[in-house]
């Protein structure tokens, strides 16, 4: 499991005591991010055609997942900009393709819910979302009600309290 790759004690402490610090820790640490993403590749369903990373936490993760899986990537904004391309999703086109939403940490599933709805309006087929940590605060049920299975590398119960 993940902790065999990276055993710095502050990793767990920061998760429970300072959630913001924890988020920056693994996304800003190339060794830790690499160890995490290498394990996430095995969780990608076999029918996925596009990986879609959510702004901001999912972007570094989806970029590395793309490299290891060979799947193309879309970068999903929280809302389309009013200038430039004015697109919600940059990168590869998602219309009529099986898309896996990628996020860092999921609590209620709210952003995945919103982004999935927006991406479906653009023609994406979304049956799954993948995250590093599911905090187990209702996301699984909320997303399942929308036809989205939440896959996670780790769950809150995996961490000692």
HUQUI-V628456 format. One record per residue. N is the residue number from 1. RES is the residue in one letter. SS is DSSP state (A for helix, B for strand, O for the rest). PHI is phi in whole degrees, 0 to 359 (999 if undefined). D_FIRST is the distance of its C-alpha to the first C-alpha in Angstrom with 2 decimals. Layout:
# HUQUI-V628456
n = (N;N)
res = (RES;RES)
ss = (SS;SS)
phi = (PHI;PHI)
d_first = (D_FIRST;D_FIRST)
This chain:
# HUQUI-V628456
n = (1;2;3;4;5;6;7;8;9;10;11;12;13;14;15;16;17;18;19;20;21;22;23;24;25;26;27;28;29;30;31;32;33;34;35;36;37;38;39;40;41;42;43;44;45;46;47;48;49;50;51;52;53;54;55;56;57;58;59;60;61;62;63;64;65;66;67;68;69;70;71;72;73;74;75;76;77;78;79;80;81;82;83;84;85;86;87;88;89;90;91;92;93;94;95;96;97;98;99;100;101;102;103;104;105;106;107;108;109;110;111;112;113;114;115;116;117;118;119;120;121;122;123;124;125;126;127;128;129;130;131;132;133;134;135;136;137;138;139;140;141;142;143;144;145;146;147;148;149;150;151;152;153;154;155;156;157;158;159;160;161)
res = (X;X;X;X;X;X;X;X;X;X;X;X;X;X;X;X;X;X;X;X;X;X;X;X;X;X;X;X;X;X;X;X;X;X;X;X;X;X;X;X;X;X;X;X;X;X;X;X;X;X;X;X;X;X;X;X;X;X;X;X;X;X;X;X;X;X;X;X;X;X;X;X;X;X;X;X;X;X;X;X;X;X;X;X;X;X;X;X;X;X;X;X;X;X;X;X;X;X;X;X;X;X;X;X;X;X;X;X;X;X;X;X;X;X;X;X;X;X;X;X;X;X;X;X;X;X;X;X;X;X;X;X;X;X;X;X;X;X;X;X;X;X;X;X;X;X;X;X;X;X;X;X;X;X;X;X;X;X;X;X;X)
ss = (O;A;A;A;O;O;O;O;O;A;A;A;A;A;A;A;A;O;A;A;A;A;A;A;A;A;A;A;O;A;A;A;A;A;A;A;A;A;A;A;A;A;A;O;O;O;O;O;O;B;B;B;B;B;O;O;A;A;A;A;A;A;A;A;A;A;A;A;A;O;O;B;B;B;B;B;O;O;O;O;O;O;O;O;O;O;O;O;B;B;B;O;O;O;O;O;O;B;B;B;B;B;B;B;B;B;O;O;O;A;A;A;A;A;A;A;A;A;A;A;A;O;O;O;B;B;B;B;B;B;B;B;B;B;O;O;O;O;A;A;A;A;A;A;O;O;O;O;B;B;B;B;B;B;B;A;A;A;O;O;O)
phi = (999;310;293;289;275;215;246;299;298;292;303;285;300;295;302;270;260;211;298;297;302;297;301;293;301;282;282;261;254;298;290;294;301;299;298;294;294;302;282;291;306;291;270;289;301;293;267;289;250;218;261;238;272;274;297;258;299;276;291;295;294;293;296;290;301;298;299;282;266;81;272;288;232;238;251;256;278;290;204;294;288;269;221;65;282;58;261;284;241;261;105;292;289;249;301;60;233;283;245;255;282;240;223;277;238;242;252;266;87;301;290;297;303;297;295;299;300;296;292;296;297;271;101;286;259;237;242;220;227;232;223;284;231;262;286;59;237;109;296;302;292;300;286;299;297;259;81;241;271;268;256;220;288;226;237;308;295;285;256;293;261)
d_first = (0.00;3.79;5.69;5.90;7.65;9.73;10.92;14.24;15.34;17.16;14.14;13.94;17.69;18.60;16.78;19.01;22.06;22.56;20.98;22.91;21.76;18.10;18.83;20.65;18.16;15.36;17.96;20.20;17.88;17.65;15.00;12.56;13.79;13.43;9.74;9.28;11.98;11.07;8.21;10.88;13.45;12.46;13.22;16.69;19.35;21.57;24.75;23.85;26.42;25.78;23.00;24.48;23.06;24.56;26.39;25.18;21.47;20.67;22.75;20.67;17.63;19.89;21.61;18.62;17.48;21.06;21.04;18.09;19.25;22.96;23.75;26.34;25.85;27.86;27.71;28.75;30.92;31.47;35.05;37.08;38.98;42.75;43.30;42.09;40.62;40.43;37.39;34.57;32.19;32.55;31.47;31.59;33.66;32.00;35.07;34.72;31.16;27.91;26.01;22.42;22.40;19.60;19.17;17.05;17.28;19.22;21.38;24.38;23.94;27.33;26.89;25.19;28.10;30.69;29.32;28.90;32.52;33.73;31.97;33.30;36.74;36.33;35.68;31.88;30.40;27.37;25.49;21.92;20.23;16.69;15.15;12.22;13.02;15.40;17.32;18.70;22.27;23.89;22.59;21.56;25.10;26.89;25.40;25.79;29.44;29.73;28.21;24.85;21.57;18.82;15.42;12.53;8.94;9.01;12.04;14.09;13.66;9.98;11.72;14.24;17.75)
